[in-house]
Amino acid sequence: MLCEDCNQNESTVHLTQIVDNKKLVLNLCKECAEKRGFHSPFEHMPFPLADIVTGMVSPIKMSPSRGGRKSAKVKKCPKCGMTFEDFGKSGRLGCGDCYRTFHDELTDLLRRIHGSPRHRGKGCVTPGAAVEPVKEERRLKDELRRAVENEEFEKAASLRDQIRSLSGAE
């Protein structure tokens, strides 16, 4: 998106303001934002995601063993050998199998970060890519409901088959 002031540079500063219950959005390049007096307080401050994750990862729980000593049962990814402690240090998982291996720990971590381990926000899709089949399925289901209400059973059967094929194509 181009800067709304100079119409030449890519906008990197996005300002949103609510005035009288109306949303005003300004998309500016860094230079035009500075000309207007807008400066990011985080501009020269690093954002260490790994440090944040590391602080949230709970330490490995120690369990008593024979002889009164404490030993840690270290869970390792069978594919890459990464431990959850390694993840806590780097903030990155080693491979796709790590998600299965550390499922319980990651669920707890996501619950602490987001309040829930389930994603409930917008999906990350390119405009119109995965949205169209969902809209089409919704439209067909509404049409199916109306066909059943009007006792148009042949049309309903055809719509049902269209919905099934659309669902199977995903």
C-alpha positions as CSV (number, residue, x, y, z in Angstrom):
1,M,0.0,0.0,0.0
2,L,1.4,3.4,-0.9
3,C,1.8,6.3,1.5
4,E,-1.3,8.4,1.6
5,D,0.8,11.7,1.7
6,C,3.5,11.2,-0.9
7,N,1.9,8.4,-3.0
8,Q,5.5,7.2,-3.8
9,N,6.8,5.1,-0.9
10,E,5.4,1.9,0.6
11,S,3.5,2.7,3.8
12,T,5.1,1.3,6.9
13,V,3.4,3.3,9.6
14,H,-0.3,2.6,10.1
15,L,-2.2,4.9,12.5
16,T,-5.7,4.2,13.7
17,Q,-7.8,6.7,15.6
18,I,-11.4,6.6,16.8
19,V,-13.1,9.9,16.8
20,D,-16.9,10.1,17.5
21,N,-17.2,6.4,17.0
22,K,-15.7,6.7,13.6
23,K,-12.5,4.9,12.7
24,L,-9.8,7.0,10.9
25,V,-6.8,5.2,9.4
26,L,-3.6,6.8,8.1
27,N,-1.1,4.8,6.1
28,L,2.2,6.6,5.8
29,C,5.8,6.0,4.9
30,K,8.4,6.5,7.6
31,E,9.5,9.9,6.2
32,C,5.9,11.3,6.0
33,A,5.1,10.0,9.4
34,E,8.2,11.8,10.8
35,K,7.2,15.0,9.0
36,R,3.8,14.8,10.8
37,G,5.6,14.2,14.1
38,F,4.8,10.5,14.6
39,H,7.6,8.5,16.1
40,S,7.4,4.9,17.3
41,P,8.6,4.5,20.9
42,F,9.8,1.0,19.9
43,E,11.8,2.0,16.9
44,H,15.2,1.3,18.2
45,M,14.2,-1.3,20.8
46,P,14.7,-4.9,19.9
47,F,11.7,-7.3,20.2
48,P,13.2,-10.5,21.5
49,L,10.4,-13.0,20.9
50,A,12.6,-15.9,22.0
51,D,13.2,-14.1,25.4
52,I,9.5,-13.7,25.9
53,V,8.8,-17.4,25.1
54,T,11.7,-18.4,27.3
55,G,10.3,-16.5,30.2
56,M,6.9,-18.3,29.8
57,V,8.2,-21.8,29.4
58,S,8.0,-23.5,32.8
59,P,11.1,-25.3,34.1
60,I,11.2,-29.1,33.7
61,K,9.5,-30.6,36.7
62,M,11.8,-32.7,38.9
63,S,10.5,-35.9,40.2
64,P,11.9,-37.8,43.2
65,S,13.5,-41.1,42.4
66,R,15.1,-43.8,44.5
67,G,17.6,-42.7,47.0
68,G,16.0,-39.4,47.6
69,R,17.6,-37.7,44.6
70,K,15.8,-35.7,42.0
71,S,16.0,-36.6,38.3
72,A,14.5,-35.0,35.3
73,K,12.7,-37.1,32.7
74,V,13.7,-35.2,29.6
75,K,11.3,-35.5,26.8
76,K,13.0,-35.4,23.4
77,C,11.6,-35.1,19.9
78,P,12.2,-38.5,18.2
79,K,13.0,-36.9,14.9
80,C,15.4,-34.0,15.7
81,G,16.3,-34.7,19.3
82,M,15.2,-31.3,20.6
83,T,14.1,-31.0,24.2
84,F,11.5,-28.6,25.5
85,E,14.3,-26.9,27.4
86,D,16.1,-26.3,24.1
87,F,12.8,-24.7,22.8
88,G,12.7,-22.5,25.9
89,K,16.2,-21.3,25.2
90,S,15.8,-20.6,21.5
91,G,12.0,-19.9,21.2
92,R,12.0,-22.1,18.1
93,L,11.0,-25.7,17.5
94,G,13.3,-28.0,15.6
95,C,10.9,-29.8,13.3
96,G,7.2,-30.6,12.6
97,D,7.3,-33.6,14.9
98,C,8.2,-31.3,17.9
99,Y,4.6,-30.1,17.8
100,R,3.3,-33.6,18.5
101,T,6.1,-34.4,21.0
102,F,5.5,-31.2,23.1
103,H,1.8,-30.9,22.5
104,D,0.9,-30.7,26.2
105,E,3.6,-28.2,27.0
106,L,2.8,-26.1,24.0
107,T,-1.0,-26.2,24.9
108,D,-0.1,-24.8,28.3
109,L,2.1,-22.2,26.9
110,L,-0.5,-21.0,24.4
111,R,-3.1,-20.9,27.2
112,R,-0.8,-18.6,29.1
113,I,0.0,-16.4,26.2
114,H,-3.5,-16.1,24.5
115,G,-5.8,-17.2,27.3
116,S,-6.8,-20.3,25.2
117,P,-4.9,-22.9,23.2
118,R,-7.5,-22.6,20.4
119,H,-7.2,-20.0,17.6
120,R,-10.4,-18.0,17.4
121,G,-9.3,-15.0,15.4
122,K,-9.1,-14.3,11.7
123,G,-7.3,-16.9,9.6
124,C,-4.3,-16.0,7.6
125,V,-5.5,-16.3,4.0
126,T,-4.8,-14.4,0.8
127,P,-7.8,-12.3,-0.1
128,G,-10.5,-14.4,-1.6
129,A,-8.5,-17.7,-1.6
130,A,-10.1,-19.8,1.0
131,V,-13.0,-17.5,1.8
132,E,-15.0,-18.2,-1.4
133,P,-15.6,-21.9,-0.8
134,V,-16.8,-21.1,2.7
135,K,-19.2,-18.4,1.4
136,E,-20.4,-20.8,-1.3
137,E,-21.0,-23.5,1.2
138,R,-22.9,-21.2,3.4
139,R,-25.1,-20.0,0.5
140,L,-25.8,-23.6,-0.6
141,K,-26.8,-24.6,3.0
142,D,-29.2,-21.6,3.1
143,E,-30.7,-22.6,-0.2
144,L,-30.9,-26.3,1.0
145,R,-32.8,-25.2,4.1
146,R,-35.3,-23.2,1.9
147,A,-35.7,-26.1,-0.5
148,V,-36.5,-28.5,2.4
149,E,-39.0,-26.0,3.9
150,N,-40.7,-25.7,0.5
151,E,-40.7,-29.5,0.1
152,E,-38.6,-29.3,-3.1
153,F,-36.8,-32.6,-2.3
154,E,-35.1,-33.1,-5.7
155,K,-33.6,-29.7,-5.5
156,A,-32.6,-30.4,-1.9
157,A,-30.9,-33.6,-2.9
158,S,-28.9,-31.8,-5.7
159,L,-27.9,-29.1,-3.2
160,R,-26.9,-31.7,-0.6
161,D,-24.6,-33.3,-3.2
162,Q,-23.1,-29.9,-4.2
163,I,-22.3,-29.2,-0.5
164,R,-20.7,-32.7,-0.1
165,S,-18.5,-32.2,-3.2
166,L,-17.5,-28.7,-2.0
167,S,-16.6,-30.1,1.5
168,G,-14.7,-33.0,0.0
169,A,-12.6,-30.6,-2.3
170,E,-11.3,-28.7,0.7
